[in-house]
Amino acid sequence: MKIPSIPGFDQGAIEKYAKNAGWLLIARVGSLGIKILIGIYVSNYLGATQFGIYNYPLAFATFFIAAAALGLDGFVTRELLRFPEQKNQLLGTAFILKLIGGLAILPLIYFAYQILNGIKPIEASFSYVLIVSFTGIFQAFNIIDSYFQSRTQGKFIMSVQILGNLVSAAFKLILILCGMSLNWFIFALLLDVILLAIGYIYVYQKNGSSIFEWKFESSIAKFLLKNSWPMAFSAILVSIYMKIDALMIQSYLGSKEQGIYSSVVQLSESWYFIPVAIVTAVFPAIMNAKRDDPERYQKRLQNMYDLMVWISLSIAIFMTFASPIIYHLFYTPEYWKASHVLSIHIWAGIFTFLGTASGQFLIAEGYTKFSMFRTGAGALINIVLNVYWIPEYGITGAAVATLIAYFCTNFMVLLVPKTRPQGIMMLKSLFLITLFEKIRNRPRSAQS
């Protein structure tokens, strides 16, 4: 199928990378539809209170699981692009490091739970949190994803994700039909990660490679840890400013309100796969342009910002008007009040889309420490606003706090002279200035 030309974009670059992006988007769209449908069934089946308890372990453990990943996935992808001949050493070393990280977080999670439970009793039992925490161990196999990303083989990622989500959805549907308790749904959260790990191992072995060829090398381990720690810390901070509102709502308002808010987050953040898929697909193109043609590098970044705004803005407008219909058609009445919260929270996606793209620039330029700083500042802003607004305005206050925090995090690049041009580029995309420029210059072909 011929891909239509887009004003301002190089057709050759589009043809080259659209296939990989297409596979990734097909996988994520399939996963999106499955997850939304089964998520609605689960939320209605459990009810708002139990749905809040169901989501609490995910929110609680996510900070530690992010730490266990050590920020290695993206960095290993970059190193595999640079040194493909060291595949077994890089993958093997990263796998062992992530496995150790997954084991190390378990006692930390126990102590953190006991401290918070001592301050205010937590409705979700520690056994639920512990079960979900084991996902930090199985996520070590996700390093295989980095290998396929470096080779732009999105079709293998697609097959794993779609099949895994189909099996997971079928299992949860069986649980609902059989009238099973909340305990089984907690186990299903761990099953999701196990299925993904098995799938990655299978496709990796099927394509002529073997995990038994992986090798751990201490020198590579030191190199990876030395260079990836800012991204690891940044990932922790990202999880804080994306998930802290769920914990704070549970603390201030209880599990029922947290369950209602979780339905909002589920619908709003389900779209966040799109920028990740696009950035993953075009990462090699951006790196090649940076090396070979600085002018093309800047144009590709601008084009990526434009694309992120066009997609996210379309989603935000659609969901704003559709949110009341979605809740009244698919959710039980106790969730209906969340429709206006969704119409606020969905706009944070614009800054998430742009933030994912600008994060690509920060990695390419080596500004990993600044990336960590801006994420930390965003997390702090979110926490402070939640402290004041959740008790006063409930889950609506949490949604507004998220929107403001995401905006501030994204445009902190304007504060640093070296990154300020990127901030200006994002503003031009955000206010559709470049869109009108592309329309005006449509007759002329422009390199991307």
WOHU-V542325 format. One line per field, one symbol per residue. ss: DSSP state (H for helix, E for strand, L for the rest). phi: phi as a letter, one per 30 degrees, with the letter a starting at -180 (. if undefined). Layout:
ss: ???
phi: ???
This chain:
ss: LLLLLLLLLLHHHHHHHHHHHHHHHHHHHHHHHHHHHHHHHHHHHHHHHHHHHHHHHHHHHHHHHHHHLLLHHHHHHHHHHHLHHHHHHHHHHHHHHHHHHHHHHHHHHHHHHHHHHHHLLLLLLHHHHHHHHLHHHHHHHHHHHHHHHHLLLHHHHHHHHHHHHHHHHHHHHHHHHLLLLHHHHHHHHHHHHHHHHHHHHHHHHHLLLLHHHLLLLHHHHHHHHHHHHHHHHHHHHHHHHHHHHHHHHHHHHLHHHHHHHHHHHHHHHHHHHHHHHHHHHHHHHHHHHHHHLHHHHHHHHHHHHHHHHHHHHHHHHHHHHHHHHHHHHHLLHHHHHHHHHHHHHLLHHHHHHHHHHHHHHHHHHLLHHHHHHHHHHHHHHHHHHHHHHHHHHLHHHHHHHHHHHHHHHHHHHHHLHHHHHHHHHHHHHHLLHHHHHHHHLLLLLLLL
phi: .ddddbejcdddddddcdddddddddddddddedddddddedddddidddddddddeddddddddddddiidedddedddddbddceddddddddddddddddddddddddddddddddaecddddddddeddddddddeddddedddddchcddddeddddddddddddddddddddiddeedddddddeeddddddddddddddcicbddcdbcbdddddddddccdddddddddddddccdddddddddcjdddddddddddedddddddddddddddceddddddedcaeddeddddddddedddeddddddddddddeddedddccdedcddddddddcdddddeddddddddddddddcicdddedddddddddddddddedcdddciddddddddedddddddcddddcedceedddddddddciddddddddcedcdbdc
